[in-house]
């Protein structure tokens, strides 16, 4: 659960790259029309915020089922996705904890349920050993949370039997376990970070209570953002020309140039990607600049286009034919040639395409087409020396 103001969370980057996919994104074929996965965040238990395109989880393969489990034990649930085509299994890591300040990183309460039945046959006296069907009702401050331990979560999938329940910035909680047999176990005090193993049969607990309290054993995490050494870019290309062209429009740390012209259908199709980039990057961090590379489009044409389509980028209206020629030269110098039908084509004849520079004129990224927000964010993180985030 993400607590607090949704838009503020997005601007602070708390939704940025919520998961990472170490598998081969885009590999394999879709049997169902390339239907991407959808990803939502729970906002205060009251609404959902769709983060599909920027999460990294919007793989276009045919997803079949997911199973939740906190494999790195950092308090933020990860998941494994099984699909119908390659890659068949993908492991996604939840990175919300990495992106939050240290004093705002919350730990859940971990609950494990042990039923009393040890026999191979069913019992009316005791719940199955795995505790399937038991319900946990937890109260913490103004939070009232109910969970059920189930053996089926989608197509042939089962979540971890360790049940993490987040309570935000509250310091403690109490909960009851309602077993399928009708028995009830009460736990009066539970704190974030504790692992509480609850036994339906009190005789099995190694304490005078019906439960045992322990702590989670975390795995080693990546280097924190605060102690990362600055990454050097001695071998990076530079473009004073692009830096000078961007200067009248922005002082952002990063400047993303995207090419377009009024009759470009591919440019219109790329608009949702540019909208996501513009929305989820703060203007001081990254500004998208639209460069019209068709000398046949004048200011009136661009003004009409802007009024009709309302692009999310800053339109670079002050450009001459010489500027267009110089821009295309820079594209061809910085962007690798594109091979199509066995022949190489220059980037300058393919629209849209992008070039990303920083505020010193260093070239961070170039490509044909428009990247997703998730891809662009990962490029910047790697450029800054923190690819694991």
C-alpha positions as CSV (number, residue, x, y, z in Angstrom):
1,X,0.0,0.0,0.0
2,X,1.2,3.5,-0.9
3,X,0.1,6.1,1.7
4,X,-0.2,9.8,1.2
5,X,-1.0,12.0,-1.8
6,X,-0.9,10.0,-5.1
7,X,0.3,12.8,-7.4
8,X,3.0,13.9,-4.8
9,X,4.2,10.2,-4.6
10,X,4.5,10.1,-8.4
11,X,6.4,13.4,-8.6
12,X,8.8,12.2,-5.8
13,X,9.5,9.1,-7.8
14,X,7.8,6.7,-5.4
15,X,6.1,5.0,-8.2
16,X,9.1,5.1,-10.5
17,X,10.2,1.7,-11.8
18,X,8.2,-0.1,-9.1
19,X,9.4,-3.4,-10.4
20,X,12.2,-4.5,-12.6
21,X,12.2,-7.3,-15.1
22,X,15.5,-9.0,-15.5
23,X,14.1,-11.2,-18.2
24,X,13.9,-10.6,-21.9
25,X,11.3,-7.9,-22.3
26,X,9.6,-8.1,-25.7
27,X,10.8,-11.6,-26.5
28,X,8.4,-14.3,-27.7
29,X,5.2,-13.8,-29.6
30,X,1.7,-13.1,-28.3
31,X,-1.1,-15.4,-29.1
32,X,-3.7,-12.8,-27.9
33,X,-2.9,-9.6,-29.8
34,X,0.0,-8.3,-27.7
35,X,-2.2,-7.5,-24.7
36,X,0.1,-6.0,-22.0
37,X,-0.2,-6.7,-18.4
38,X,-1.8,-4.2,-16.1
39,X,-0.4,-3.0,-12.8
40,X,-2.2,-1.0,-10.1
41,X,-1.1,0.5,-6.8
42,X,-3.4,0.5,-3.8
43,X,-3.7,4.1,-2.5
44,X,-4.6,4.2,1.2
45,X,-7.0,1.2,0.7
46,X,-9.5,3.6,-0.9
47,X,-8.6,3.6,-4.6
48,X,-6.2,2.2,-7.2
49,X,-3.7,4.1,-9.3
50,X,-2.8,2.5,-12.6
51,X,1.0,2.4,-13.1
52,X,1.1,-0.1,-15.9
53,X,3.2,1.8,-18.5
54,X,5.8,3.1,-16.0
55,X,6.1,0.1,-13.7
56,X,8.1,-2.2,-16.0
57,X,5.5,-4.9,-15.5
58,X,3.6,-4.2,-18.8
59,X,5.1,-7.1,-20.7
60,X,3.2,-7.8,-23.9
61,X,3.5,-11.6,-23.7
62,X,0.5,-13.7,-22.7
63,X,0.5,-13.6,-18.9
64,X,-1.2,-16.5,-17.2
65,X,-0.7,-16.1,-13.4
66,X,1.3,-14.3,-10.8
67,X,2.3,-15.3,-7.3
68,X,3.3,-12.8,-4.6
69,X,6.3,-13.4,-2.3
70,X,8.9,-11.1,-0.7
71,X,11.9,-12.9,-2.0
72,X,14.5,-10.4,-0.7
73,X,12.6,-9.9,2.6
74,X,12.8,-6.1,2.5
75,X,9.1,-5.7,3.4
76,X,7.9,-4.9,-0.1
77,X,6.1,-7.8,-2.0
78,X,7.7,-9.0,-5.2
79,X,6.1,-11.4,-7.6
80,X,6.8,-14.1,-10.2
81,X,4.9,-14.0,-13.5
82,X,4.2,-17.1,-15.5
83,X,3.3,-16.6,-19.2
84,X,2.2,-18.6,-22.2
85,X,5.2,-17.7,-24.3
86,X,8.9,-16.9,-23.9
87,X,10.1,-15.9,-21.4
88,X,7.8,-18.3,-19.5
89,X,8.9,-17.2,-16.0
90,X,9.8,-13.7,-15.0
91,X,10.8,-12.5,-11.6
92,X,9.8,-8.9,-10.7
93,X,11.4,-7.1,-7.7
94,X,9.4,-4.4,-5.9
95,X,11.6,-1.3,-5.6
96,X,9.4,1.0,-3.7
97,X,11.5,0.6,-0.6
98,X,14.6,1.6,-2.5
99,X,13.0,4.8,-3.8
100,X,11.8,6.0,-0.5
101,X,13.8,7.9,2.1
102,X,15.2,5.7,4.8
103,X,13.0,7.2,7.5
104,X,9.9,6.5,5.4
105,X,10.6,2.9,4.7
106,X,7.9,0.8,6.4
107,X,8.1,-2.8,7.5
108,X,5.0,-5.0,7.5
109,X,3.9,-7.5,10.1
110,X,4.6,-11.1,8.9
111,X,2.1,-13.7,9.9
112,X,2.5,-17.4,9.4
113,X,-0.4,-19.8,10.2
114,X,0.0,-23.4,11.3
115,X,-3.1,-25.6,11.4
116,X,-3.5,-28.3,14.0
117,X,-4.1,-31.3,11.7
118,X,-1.1,-33.6,11.4
119,X,-2.9,-36.5,9.8
120,X,-3.1,-37.4,6.1
121,X,-6.9,-37.3,6.2
122,X,-9.2,-34.4,6.8
123,X,-10.3,-33.4,10.3
124,X,-13.3,-31.7,11.8
125,X,-11.4,-30.8,14.9
126,X,-8.3,-29.2,13.3
127,X,-7.5,-27.0,10.2
128,X,-5.1,-28.4,7.6
129,X,-1.5,-28.1,8.5
130,X,-1.0,-25.2,6.0
131,X,-3.8,-23.2,7.6
132,X,-5.7,-22.9,4.3
133,X,-9.0,-21.0,4.8
134,X,-7.9,-19.2,8.0
135,X,-8.8,-15.5,8.2
136,X,-6.8,-12.8,9.8
137,X,-8.6,-9.7,11.0
138,X,-6.1,-7.0,12.0
139,X,-6.6,-3.6,13.7
140,X,-4.0,-0.8,13.9
141,X,-5.0,2.8,14.6
142,X,-7.8,3.6,12.1
143,X,-6.9,0.6,9.9
144,X,-9.0,-2.5,9.8
145,X,-7.6,-5.1,7.5
146,X,-8.9,-8.6,6.7
147,X,-6.9,-11.3,4.9
148,X,-7.5,-15.0,4.1
149,X,-4.9,-17.6,3.5
150,X,-5.9,-19.3,0.2
151,X,-4.3,-22.1,-1.9
152,X,-5.4,-20.7,-5.2
153,X,-4.6,-17.2,-6.5
154,X,-5.3,-17.2,-10.2
155,X,-4.4,-20.0,-12.7
156,X,-2.6,-22.8,-10.8
157,X,-0.8,-20.1,-8.6
158,X,-0.4,-19.7,-4.9
159,X,1.0,-16.8,-3.0
160,X,3.6,-17.2,-0.3
161,X,2.2,-18.7,2.9
162,X,3.9,-16.0,4.9
163,X,1.3,-13.2,5.0
164,X,2.8,-9.7,5.1
165,X,0.4,-7.0,6.3
166,X,1.5,-3.3,6.1
167,X,0.3,-0.9,8.7
168,X,2.0,2.3,7.4
169,X,3.6,4.5,10.0
170,X,1.6,2.9,12.9
171,X,3.8,1.4,15.6
172,X,1.8,-1.7,16.5
173,X,-1.3,-3.7,15.8
174,X,-3.5,-6.4,17.2
175,X,-5.2,-9.2,15.3
176,X,-7.3,-12.4,15.6
177,X,-7.0,-15.5,13.5
178,X,-10.4,-17.2,12.7
179,X,-9.7,-20.8,11.9
180,X,-12.1,-22.8,9.6
181,X,-12.9,-25.1,12.5
182,X,-14.4,-22.1,14.4
183,X,-11.4,-21.7,16.8
184,X,-10.1,-18.2,17.4
185,X,-6.6,-17.1,18.3
186,X,-5.9,-13.6,19.6
187,X,-2.6,-11.7,19.3
188,X,-2.8,-8.5,21.4
189,X,0.4,-6.9,20.2
190,X,2.4,-7.1,17.0
191,X,5.0,-4.7,15.7
192,X,6.3,-4.0,12.2
193,X,9.2,-6.3,11.2
194,X,8.1,-9.1,13.5
195,X,7.3,-12.6,12.2
196,X,4.4,-14.1,14.2
197,X,3.8,-17.8,13.8
198,X,0.3,-18.6,15.0
199,X,-0.6,-22.2,16.0
200,X,-4.2,-23.4,16.0
201,X,-3.1,-26.0,18.5
202,X,-1.5,-24.1,21.5
203,X,0.3,-27.3,22.5
204,X,2.5,-26.9,19.4
205,X,3.8,-23.4,20.2
206,X,7.1,-23.2,22.0
207,X,5.7,-20.6,24.4
208,X,2.9,-20.2,26.8
209,X,0.9,-18.5,24.1
210,X,-0.6,-19.8,20.9
211,X,2.1,-18.0,18.9
212,X,5.8,-17.5,18.6
213,X,7.4,-14.1,17.7
214,X,10.7,-13.9,15.7
215,X,12.3,-11.4,13.4
216,X,12.7,-11.4,9.6
217,X,16.2,-12.2,8.2
218,X,16.8,-9.7,5.4
219,X,19.0,-10.5,2.4
220,X,21.7,-8.1,1.5
221,X,20.4,-5.1,-0.4
222,X,22.0,-3.0,-3.1
223,X,24.1,0.1,-2.3
224,X,21.9,2.9,-1.1
225,X,21.4,5.9,-3.3
226,X,23.0,8.3,-0.8
227,X,26.4,6.6,-0.9
228,X,26.8,5.9,-4.6
229,X,29.9,7.3,-6.1
230,X,29.4,9.7,-9.0
231,X,29.7,7.9,-12.4
232,X,32.1,9.4,-14.8
233,X,31.4,9.6,-18.6
234,X,34.8,10.3,-20.1
235,X,33.9,8.3,-23.2
236,X,30.5,9.9,-23.8
237,X,29.7,11.9,-26.9
238,X,29.0,15.6,-26.5
239,X,26.7,17.9,-28.4
240,X,27.2,21.6,-27.9
241,X,24.8,22.1,-30.8
242,X,21.9,20.4,-29.1
243,X,22.7,22.1,-25.8
244,X,22.6,25.5,-27.5
245,X,19.3,24.6,-29.3
246,X,17.7,23.6,-26.0
247,X,18.9,26.6,-24.0
248,X,16.0,29.0,-24.9
249,X,13.4,26.5,-23.9
250,X,14.6,24.8,-20.7
251,X,17.2,24.6,-17.9
252,X,16.3,21.0,-17.0
253,X,18.9,18.5,-15.9
254,X,18.0,16.3,-18.9
255,X,16.6,17.4,-22.3
256,X,14.8,14.9,-24.5
257,X,14.5,15.9,-28.2
258,X,11.8,14.1,-30.2
259,X,11.4,14.7,-33.9
260,X,8.0,15.3,-35.5
261,X,6.2,16.9,-38.4
262,X,2.5,17.7,-38.9
263,X,1.8,14.8,-41.3
264,X,3.6,12.2,-39.2
265,X,1.1,9.4,-38.2
266,X,3.8,7.6,-36.2
267,X,4.3,10.8,-34.2
268,X,0.6,10.9,-33.3
269,X,0.8,7.2,-32.3
270,X,3.8,7.9,-30.0
271,X,1.9,10.6,-28.2
272,X,0.8,8.4,-25.2
273,X,4.5,7.6,-24.5
274,X,5.5,11.2,-24.6
275,X,2.5,12.1,-22.4
276,X,3.7,9.6,-19.8
277,X,7.2,10.9,-19.9
278,X,6.1,14.5,-19.5
279,X,3.7,13.7,-16.7
280,X,6.0,11.6,-14.6
281,X,9.2,13.5,-14.9
282,X,9.4,16.8,-13.0
283,X,10.1,19.7,-15.4
284,X,13.3,20.5,-13.6
285,X,14.6,17.0,-14.0
286,X,13.6,16.3,-17.7
287,X,12.0,18.4,-20.4
288,X,10.7,17.0,-23.6
289,X,11.4,19.2,-26.6
290,X,9.6,18.7,-29.9
291,X,11.8,19.5,-33.0
292,X,9.9,19.8,-36.3
293,X,12.2,18.3,-38.9
294,X,10.2,19.2,-42.0
295,X,11.0,22.5,-43.7
296,X,7.6,22.5,-45.3
297,X,5.9,23.1,-41.9
298,X,5.9,26.8,-40.9
299,X,4.9,28.5,-37.6
300,X,1.3,28.6,-38.6
301,X,1.2,24.9,-39.3
302,X,2.9,24.2,-36.0
303,X,0.4,26.4,-34.1
304,X,-2.5,24.7,-35.7
305,X,-1.0,21.3,-34.8
306,X,-0.5,22.4,-31.3
307,X,-4.1,23.6,-31.0
308,X,-5.5,20.4,-32.5
309,X,-3.4,17.7,-30.8
310,X,-2.1,19.5,-27.7
311,X,1.3,17.6,-27.5
312,X,2.8,17.3,-24.1
313,X,6.3,18.5,-25.2
314,X,7.6,22.0,-25.6
315,X,7.4,22.8,-29.2
316,X,10.6,24.4,-30.6
317,X,9.0,26.8,-33.0
318,X,12.0,29.0,-33.5
319,X,14.0,27.0,-36.1
320,X,15.3,27.8,-39.6
321,X,16.1,25.5,-42.5
322,X,19.7,25.7,-41.5
323,X,18.7,24.6,-38.0
324,X,16.9,21.6,-39.5
325,X,20.0,20.6,-41.5
326,X,22.3,21.0,-38.5
327,X,19.9,19.0,-36.3
328,X,19.8,16.1,-38.9
329,X,23.6,16.1,-39.1
330,X,23.7,15.7,-35.3
331,X,21.2,12.9,-35.5
332,X,23.2,11.0,-38.0
333,X,26.4,11.6,-36.1
334,X,25.0,10.4,-32.7
335,X,22.4,7.8,-33.6
336,X,23.5,4.3,-35.0
337,X,22.2,3.6,-38.4
338,X,19.0,1.6,-38.6
339,X,18.8,-1.5,-40.7
340,X,15.6,-2.2,-42.6
341,X,15.1,-4.9,-45.3
342,X,18.8,-5.5,-45.3
343,X,19.7,-1.8,-46.0
344,X,21.0,0.8,-43.6
345,X,19.0,4.0,-43.1
346,X,20.1,7.2,-41.4
347,X,18.3,8.3,-38.3
348,X,17.5,11.7,-39.8
349,X,15.0,10.2,-42.3
350,X,13.1,8.2,-39.6
351,X,10.5,10.1,-37.6
352,X,10.0,10.1,-34.7
353,X,13.4,9.5,-33.1
354,X,14.9,10.8,-29.9
355,X,18.1,12.2,-28.5
356,X,18.7,12.7,-24.8
357,X,21.4,15.0,-23.4
358,X,22.2,16.3,-20.0
359,X,22.7,19.9,-18.9
360,X,26.4,19.8,-19.9
361,X,25.7,18.6,-23.4
362,X,26.7,14.9,-22.8
363,X,24.7,12.5,-24.9
364,X,22.9,10.1,-22.7
365,X,20.8,8.1,-25.1
366,X,19.6,8.1,-28.8
367,X,17.2,5.8,-30.5
368,X,14.8,5.4,-33.4
369,X,11.2,5.8,-32.2
370,X,10.0,6.9,-28.7
371,X,11.0,4.9,-25.6
372,X,8.5,4.1,-22.8
373,X,8.8,6.0,-19.6
374,X,10.0,2.9,-17.8
375,X,12.8,2.4,-20.4
376,X,13.8,6.1,-20.2
377,X,13.9,6.1,-16.4
378,X,16.1,3.0,-16.4
379,X,18.5,4.7,-18.9
380,X,18.9,7.7,-16.6
381,X,19.4,5.5,-13.5
382,X,22.1,3.6,-15.3
383,X,23.7,6.8,-16.5
384,X,23.7,8.0,-12.9
385,X,25.4,4.8,-11.7
386,X,22.4,3.2,-10.0
387,X,21.1,0.5,-12.4
388,X,19.9,-1.8,-9.6
389,X,17.2,0.7,-8.5
